[in-house]
Each structure stands twice: as structure tokens, then as C-alpha cells.
Amino acid sequence: MNDGQADLESIFFVLSDPMRRRVLEAAVAHNGATVTELCELFPVSRFAVMRHLNVLEEAGFIRREANGRERRVYSTDYPFEEAIAQW
């Protein structure tokens, strides 16, 4: 398997989890929201939402920026562009 296929598989793996997709949808809809604001949107623990945010950030779907004690979440287009380019 070449690196392009591995990248494509990892992109689809990240999106395969329904809760992770909901967290990503919230991050896109509330672009620039704080981590706390995003966590308040879900009936699960902060730890669970943070775990999904970590996976999404590692895969490049979001980026987090620190501003003092706040962490703001911003969506990115990179993984989607990669998937389309490899499709």
C-alpha cells in the first residue's frame, strides 16, 4: 500500500465514528468556539469530547489555538481536499 492509500484510509477511519463526525460538524458550525463551548453541546463527558477533538486535530480536520486559558477550535479543509484528490 502506498502512502496515499494509507492517508485516505486514515481519513475515512477518523470519519467512521458517528460521535466524532458530530463533534466535527459542531466544530465546523461553531468555527472558533472554545473547547468548553463545544463540550457543552454534547450529553457526554468532557473527556469523551476531548478524545474526539484530539483525533480530529491529529488527522488535520481541526486546529486548536490557545488564547490565554481558552482553547479555540477551528475547522480546516485539508483532509477533505486530500480525500478528493486521492479519490
N, C-alpha and C positions, 0 to 999 in steps of 0.2 A: 504494500500500500504506500502510495506517495504522500508527501506532506499535505498536499491539497486535499486529498481524501480524508486524512486524519483531521484536518481543520474543519472540514464540512461535517464530519461525524460528531466532533465535539460541539459544534454549533447546534446541531439537532438534538444532541444529548441534553444540553442545557435547556432547550425549549421543550423537552419531552415531559417535564414535570408540570402538572397543571397549576400548582400553587406558585411555582417560580414564574410561570407565564403571567399569572395575576399580579405578582409583585412587579414584574417588568412593565405590564400595562399601566399600573399605578405610577411607576417612575416616569413613564412617557407622558401620561395625562397630567401629572403634577411635577413637571420638569423643574428642578431647582428646589423641590421640597426638602425639608430636613428629614433625616432618618427617623426622628421621633414622629413627625407628621405622617410619614409613610407607615410606620408601625401601628399607629392609631387606626388605620384603615382596615386592619385585619383582626379577626377574632382568634388569633393565635399569639403565642408568646413573642416578645421582642427578640428573644434568642432565635426563634424559628425564622422570623423575617430577616434578621441579620445574616443567618446562614445562607438564605437565598440571595441576598444582596452581595455577599462575598463571592458566591459562584458566578453571579451575573457580572460583577466587576472583573473577576479573573478572566472571564471569557470576552470581556470588552464591550458588553452590552450597556454598561453604565460606567460612570466615573464619579467618585466622591471627592469633594473639596472641603477642606477644613476652613472654617471661618470662626476663630476663637474656639469655643466649646462646641459649636454646631458643626455638623457634617451635612452638607447639601448633596443631593443626588441628581445627577444629570444623565440623560439618556444619550446614547451615541448611535450612529448609523453603521459603524464599521462592520460588525458581524453580519448584518443583513447584506451589505454590499459584497462581502466575501462570499456568502452563500449564493447569491445571484450570479456572481462572476464564475463560480465553480460549477454551477448547475448546468 
